[in-house]
Amino acid sequence: MPHSQVQIGKLRCGRGLPLVVIAGPCVIDNRDTVFKIAERLKTVCDRSNIGLIFKASYDKANRSSLDAYRGVGLEKGLEILAEIKGEFQVPVTTDIHHPEQAGPVGEVCDLIQIPAFLARQTDLLVAAAKAASVVNVKKGQFMAPWDMTHVIEKLEGSGCSQIMLTERGSFFGYGNLVNDMKALPELSKLGVPVVFDATHSVQQRNAGQSKTIGNREFVEPLAKSAVAMGCDAVFIETHTNPETSPSDAANMLPLDRMENLIHQLQQIHSITHS
């Protein structure tokens, strides 16, 4: 059976525990920027007594355009994540897109993340289950919350009982996502910690164009709503200057807005979980 609480490095997340924030830039563009973001997030989360899991991608394999920037690659990306883990004493996570990436990522990261588009990929789930003690799967935009029970069964059947599920919106027509906050308690019924992805929930497909757009003004109200609805963790991508980020620029929150938001999320959590 899956656990309603999971151990991610030295951090615990789940029912009856303090709120956790999974945050960082969408993609690793350079070491200095990533370290600056990690340092600031650690300071902000410590002030609000919130656990931080640092996230950044070494490869964005699902970019809209063939020539879009994808990242620094597996080897260099894991080197940077390992440095951040050691320097700031925080758990780190990243996503995988191919089964063969699970082993190297599992050696560095405390949590392996499965992208929403790949939530049903059995080989990927099996590899992640064998390589990591904790796996976080984003619910596909095309899936109902209760469909994720099959994801849990695949992971458990492959030896992983520490599982997290992430809600990130559902398809609405061709160009937008909608957030059904009822999905959060529905996912909780599956007996695992639930994460709300406030960043990718505001994505919008720009039909006929070469990139995904979005509206970051909704990140903060959606994150607050999700905490009020009982999620155990919030996923937020951030950057010192989002407009210069090579991936998800329109959806990321500026780093200087993170402290106020994290403080408010902690206050909402303390009220709704008292």
Residue, then its C-alpha position, 0 to 999 in steps of 0.5 A: m500500500p502507498h504511504s500518506q507520508v513520504q521521506i524525501g531526504k531529511l524532509r517528510c511530506g504528507r498528511g498532517l505534516p507542514l507544507v512543502v514547496i518544490a521550487g526552482p527554475c524550469v531548466i538549468d541555463n547556467r550554474d550561477t543563476v541556478f545557485k542564486i535561485a537555490e540560495r534565495l529559496k532556501t533563505v525564504c523557506d527557512r524564514s517561513n519554516i517550510g521545507l524546500i525541495f529544489k527542482a530544475s531540469y537538465d533536459k526539456a525533452n518536450r519542447s514545442s520547437l525542434d530548435a528550442y533550448r533543452g538544457v545542459g544535459l544529463e551529466k552536467g545537470l546532475e553535477i549542478l544538482a549534486e552541488i546544490k544538494g550539498e551546498f544548501q542541504v536540501p533535497v533535489t528533484t528533476d524529471i526523466h523522459h527515458p527509462e535509462q535516465a532513471g539510474p543516474v538521476g536516482e543516484v543524485c536526486d532524492l525524488i524522481q519526477i515523471p512529466a504529465f505527458l508520460a504519466r502512463q508510460t509503463d517502462l518509465l514508471v518501472a525504471a523510476a520505481k527501481a531507481a528512486s525511493v520516492v517518485n512524483v508523477k504528474k497527472g496527465q492533462f488528459m486523465a481524471p484523478w481516479d485514473m491515477t490509481h493505475v499509476i500507483e499500481k504500476l509503481e507499487g508493483s515495481g517496488c516503490s511504495q513512496i509515491m506522490l501525485t501532482e495535479r497540473g490542470s486538465f485540457f480545456g478545448y485546444g488552447n487552455l487548461v482548467n483547474d478543478m480543485k476537486a481533483l486535489p481531495e480526489l487524488s488524496k483518496l488514493g492514499v498518497p501526498v498530493v502536490f499542486d503545480a501552480t506553474h504549469s497549470v497556467q500554461q496555454r498552447n499558442a496554436g500555430q506558434s512554436k512555443t507554449i505561452g501562459n499567464r503568471e498572474f494566476v500562479e499565486p491565487l491558484a497556489k493559495s486555493a490549492v493549499a486551502m483545498g488541502c494539498d501537501a506540497v506546492f510546485i512553483e517554478t521561479h527565475t531571477n528574470p523570467e523573461t530571459s529564461p529559455s523555457d516557460a518564461a511566461n509562466m514562471l514567477p519572479l524570484d523576488r515575489m516568492e517570499n511573500l507568496i511562501h509566507q502566505l501559503q504557510q499562513i493558509h496551511s496553518i489555518t486550514h490544517s489546525 
